[in-house]
Amino acid sequence: MIAASPRPRNVKGLDAALVRKIHQQITVLEAAATVRVVAESFPGWKLHELTPKFPGKWSMWVSGNYRLTFRLDQKSGEITDLDFEDYH
């Protein structure tokens, strides 16, 4: 199982629909056995590893130019450096 902690707390200024989607995506990641299961189950989220430039860092589409990015420890399954960013 994947563990994302701590969960983002400051959502001030974000649209409520974006906040719901981000929470949904984090919940799905936490419930999944592997990140690959999420990528295969939700192809519209465009979940992929940012290789070769940033091995171990993953990106998931949220809306428009916005992505969730995070690092995934392959051994522990822990998500770190979770960020919501504008890619462009």
C-alpha positions as CSV (number, residue, x, y, z in Angstrom):
1,M,0.0,0.0,0.0
2,I,1.1,3.5,-0.8
3,A,1.3,6.1,2.1
4,A,0.9,9.8,1.4
5,S,1.5,11.8,4.5
6,P,1.0,14.5,5.6
7,R,-2.0,15.4,3.6
8,P,-2.2,18.9,2.2
9,R,-4.0,21.2,4.6
10,N,-3.8,24.7,3.1
11,V,-6.2,24.8,0.2
12,K,-7.0,28.5,0.4
13,G,-7.6,30.1,-3.0
14,L,-8.2,26.8,-4.8
15,D,-11.4,26.0,-6.5
16,A,-13.5,23.5,-4.5
17,A,-13.7,21.1,-7.5
18,L,-9.9,21.0,-7.7
19,V,-9.7,20.3,-3.9
20,R,-12.1,17.4,-4.3
21,K,-10.2,16.0,-7.2
22,I,-6.8,16.3,-5.4
23,H,-8.3,14.5,-2.3
24,Q,-9.7,11.8,-4.5
25,Q,-6.4,11.3,-6.3
26,I,-4.5,11.1,-3.0
27,T,-7.1,8.7,-1.6
28,V,-6.8,6.4,-4.6
29,L,-3.0,6.5,-4.4
30,E,-3.1,5.5,-0.7
31,A,-5.5,2.6,-1.4
32,A,-3.6,1.2,-4.3
33,A,-1.2,-1.7,-4.0
34,T,1.2,0.0,-6.5
35,V,1.4,3.2,-8.4
36,R,1.2,1.2,-11.7
37,V,-2.3,0.0,-10.6
38,V,-3.4,3.6,-10.4
39,A,-1.9,4.5,-13.8
40,E,-3.7,1.6,-15.4
41,S,-7.0,2.1,-13.6
42,F,-7.2,5.9,-14.2
43,P,-5.5,6.6,-17.6
44,G,-7.1,10.0,-17.8
45,W,-4.9,11.1,-14.9
46,K,-1.8,10.6,-17.0
47,L,0.2,9.3,-14.1
48,H,3.8,8.7,-15.1
49,E,7.3,8.8,-13.8
50,L,9.4,11.8,-14.8
51,T,12.2,9.9,-16.3
52,P,15.0,10.2,-17.3
53,K,15.4,13.7,-15.9
54,F,13.8,13.0,-12.5
55,P,13.8,9.3,-11.7
56,G,11.6,8.5,-8.7
57,K,9.5,11.6,-9.2
58,W,5.9,11.1,-10.5
59,S,3.4,13.5,-12.1
60,M,-0.4,13.2,-12.2
61,W,-2.7,15.5,-14.2
62,V,-5.3,17.3,-12.1
63,S,-6.8,20.0,-14.5
64,G,-5.5,22.2,-17.3
65,N,-1.8,22.9,-16.6
66,Y,-2.1,21.7,-13.0
67,R,-0.4,18.5,-11.8
68,L,0.3,16.7,-8.6
69,T,3.9,15.8,-8.4
70,F,5.5,13.6,-5.8
71,R,8.4,11.3,-5.0
72,L,7.7,7.6,-4.3
73,D,10.0,5.5,-2.2
74,Q,9.8,2.1,-3.9
75,K,10.8,0.2,-0.8
76,S,8.4,1.7,1.8
77,G,5.7,2.9,-0.6
78,E,5.8,6.3,1.1
79,I,4.9,9.4,-0.9
80,T,7.1,12.5,-0.2
81,D,7.5,15.9,-1.6
82,L,3.8,16.0,-2.7
83,D,3.2,19.3,-4.6
84,F,0.4,20.9,-6.6
85,E,2.0,22.8,-9.4
86,D,1.4,24.6,-12.7
87,Y,3.5,22.9,-15.3
88,H,3.6,25.7,-17.8
